[in-house]
Amino acid sequence: MVAARRKKPARAKAAPKRAARKPAASARAKKAGRRPVVEEPETLPLFGEDVMRAPGSRSAGAALDTAADSARAKKKSSPEPVADAPAPRARKSAGTYSSAETIGQKQREISVSEFFAKNRHMLGFDSPTRAILTAVKEAVDNSLDACEEAGLPPDILVEIHEAGENRYRLVIEDSGPGIVKQQVPKIFGKLLYGSKFHELRQSRGQQGIGISAAVMYSQLTVGKPVKITSRTGAKAQAHLYELQIDTKKNAPIVLDDGAVEWERPHGTRIEMEIEAVYQKGKRSVDQYLHQVALANPHADIRFIAPKSDPVHYTRLSNQLPPPATPIKPHPYGVELGVLIEMMHVSHARNVAAFLSHEFSRMSAKTAQEVLGIAKVPASTKPARITRDQAEAIINAFTKVKIMRPPTDCLSVTGDDLLVKSLQREVKASFYTAVSRPPTVYRGNPFQIEAALAYGGELPGDEIVTLYRFANRAPLIYQQNACALTNAVMNTAWKSYGVDQSRGALPSGPLVIMVQIASVWVPFTSESKESVAHYDDIIKETKLALQECGRRLGQFIRRGQRERDEMKKRSYIEKYIPHIGIALQ
């Protein structure tokens, strides 16, 4: 054992000789033009610690003895302590921390224009292809609403002109009642400004955002002012405005205004230049106007597009849809916070009068019944109602049988006009349309219409074409997120003779058209592209589609019977001469 221990230092002396050869190898590598390879020292554990072992050493024991000898040699040759290595420099901080006072100084109010300028994707301006469609859609929706509200047949002109690379000049002109001079800057230059948000009435627009958002997008991408020309009558002077939006204040900036000559006796014209990409096909301006003509057969629409022939959708009917009338909120659809706010601003003498005057289908007798269940004195002033009392009134609404809201406030296209529209735009062999009776979701009346076109020149090996509408306005994007699409997918089309995979749209030579009309369409976002999934809406849509499907199934089965009869007749005509010869 003693001899073995004395031989270990001899092995340890051999290790430096091997290490000494490495500089020569490194020199040869440099001479050959290669990068020298430097071997990293490996670590071996010793009593819970890591001990360095030179690369190429034979054993851990030799390395341990070598390390011990070198440590003793250093201790003898250098009695003074070796200076520590310099500490690494601290990394520079990316920023500084702020105090509560500093954070408080940075906080400020954000205008709605400023918010949507940074979040324009929420309004449908998230891509150049989609931006041009959204801008045209908002202007056309406003034109149709204005014409119908004034009882005027809509005449709409849409022009798209190239103005440079990925830049287009849009012109939308209508025959509506026009806009009074003082309101033009606010309507086009102020977000969340309009006449439709504060009343329950069927219309395409709801929030007062659409057309002013298009003006803001034009300003952000091109920087040019928007031009608006409007005239309220043949005896009135037409006025031209050039304006932009102050996004910090959400206010219009009028750059120029004055009287101009205009051949139209009344109407509105808007011109704007935007950064966009114009293309044809699915989800294009062409397809959008095609669907507008389908759902609005009373409108005359002309379209001029770049490098294309003008398109003219003529008016199918001179009869306008019945005018939509505003209604009061229904008790079944009101929420606690809304009820409290309504009471605080009410001028009614007591809470009983408040309920009977501010809600639809709430008679004086029904109001007394509600207050009796809620245990709220009928003579209490609305402003003095506490939160607990208001909650008791809300709970009492559900315990009292209240008539459904009136449905004469809704304006639908009608079965006959829907069929005529499909016959003009779709070459098929079978057409049908169904209008469901009005019903209610969350206290808001709504009505569903559905129509089908089958056969003819329609392709038979593709997914069906689905057109979705809300208050006669086409819904182009977010098809899979829409309740109307959900209802189509969950209808058993196979039982009506139409192919369908599980959980998918049917396939075959079929066009499906579904429309919801409501005083308040529950859109899933501000861009108004899909309808929220309310059970009542899905149920009514499925019932309308099932009725259309039953009629379609009868047509398909009748056609199958006729084909079978023709086949049998051909067999008889083919073989009857041979049978006659055989019987002779």
DAWO-V530492 format. One record per backbone hydrogen bond with DSSP energy under -0.5 kcal/mol. CO is the residue of the C=O (numbers start at 1). NH is the residue of the N-H. Records with the same first field share a line. If there is no record, write none. Layout:
BEGIN
CO: NH / NH
END
This chain:
BEGIN
1: 5
2: 6
3: 7
4: 8
5: 8 / 9
6: 10
7: 11
8: 12
9: 13
10: 14
11: 14 / 15
12: 15 / 16
13: 17
14: 18
15: 19
16: 20
17: 21
18: 21 / 22
19: 22
21: 24 / 25
22: 26
23: 27
24: 28
25: 29
26: 30
27: 31
28: 32
29: 34
30: 33
36: 38
37: 39
42: 53
44: 51
46: 49
49: 46
51: 44
53: 42
54: 57
59: 63
60: 64
61: 65
62: 66
63: 67
64: 68
65: 69
66: 70
67: 71
68: 72
69: 73
70: 74
71: 75
72: 76
73: 77
74: 78
99: 103
100: 104
101: 105
102: 106
103: 106 / 107
104: 107
111: 115
112: 116
113: 117
114: 118
115: 118 / 119
119: 122
120: 123 / 125
121: 124
122: 527
127: 131
128: 132 / 277
129: 133
130: 134
131: 135
132: 136
133: 137
134: 138
135: 139
136: 140
137: 141
138: 142
139: 143
140: 144
141: 145
142: 146
143: 147
144: 148
145: 149
146: 150
147: 151 / 152
148: 151
154: 300
155: 175
156: 302
157: 173
158: 304
159: 171
161: 169
164: 167
166: 276
167: 163 / 164
168: 170 / 274
169: 161
170: 272
171: 159
172: 270
173: 157
174: 268
180: 183 / 184
181: 184 / 185
183: 187
184: 188
185: 189
186: 190
196: 199
199: 201
200: 327
208: 192 / 193
209: 213
210: 214
211: 215
212: 216
213: 217
214: 218
215: 219
216: 220
217: 221
218: 222 / 223
226: 243
227: 271
228: 241
229: 269
230: 239
231: 267
233: 236
238: 260
239: 230
240: 258
241: 228
242: 255 / 256
243: 226
244: 253
245: 247
246: 249 / 250 / 251
247: 114
251: 246
252: 254
253: 244 / 255
256: 242
258: 240
260: 238
267: 231
268: 174
269: 229
270: 172
271: 227
272: 170
274: 168 / 276
281: 284 / 287
284: 288
285: 289
286: 290
287: 291
288: 292
289: 293
290: 294
291: 295
292: 296
296: 299
297: 316 / 317
299: 301
300: 156
301: 313
302: 158
303: 305 / 311
304: 160
305: 308
311: 303
312: 314
313: 301
318: 320
327: 200
329: 360
330: 333 / 334
331: 334
335: 339
336: 340
337: 341
338: 342
339: 343
340: 344
341: 345
342: 346
343: 346
350: 354
351: 355
352: 356
353: 357
354: 358
355: 359
359: 362
360: 331
361: 363
363: 367
364: 368
365: 369
366: 370
367: 371
368: 372
369: 373
370: 374
371: 375 / 376
377: 380
378: 352
380: 351
381: 384
382: 385
386: 390
387: 391
388: 392
389: 393
390: 394
391: 395
392: 396
393: 397
394: 398
396: 399 / 400
397: 400
400: 402
407: 410
409: 202
414: 418
415: 419
416: 420
417: 421
418: 422
419: 423
420: 424
421: 425
422: 426
426: 428
427: 457
430: 454
432: 452
434: 436 / 450
439: 446
441: 444
443: 445
444: 441
445: 519
446: 439
447: 517
448: 436
449: 515
450: 434
451: 513
452: 432
453: 511
454: 429 / 430
455: 458
462: 508
464: 466
465: 467 / 512
466: 468
467: 514
468: 475
469: 516
470: 473
473: 470
474: 476
478: 481
479: 482
482: 486
483: 487
484: 488
485: 489
486: 490
488: 491
491: 493
492: 495
493: 496 / 498
494: 497
499: 507
501: 504
505: 501
506: 464
507: 499
508: 510
509: 455
510: 465
511: 453
512: 467
513: 451
514: 469
515: 449
516: 471
517: 447
519: 201
521: 523
522: 532
525: 528
530: 524
531: 483
532: 534
534: 538
535: 539
536: 540
537: 541
538: 542
539: 543
540: 544
541: 545
542: 546
543: 547
544: 548
545: 549
546: 550
547: 551
548: 552
549: 553
550: 554
551: 555
552: 556
553: 557
554: 558
555: 559
556: 560
557: 561
558: 562
559: 563
560: 564
561: 565
562: 566
563: 567
564: 568
565: 569
566: 570
567: 571
568: 572
569: 573
570: 574
571: 575
572: 576
575: 579
576: 580
577: 581
578: 582
579: 583
580: 584
581: 584
END
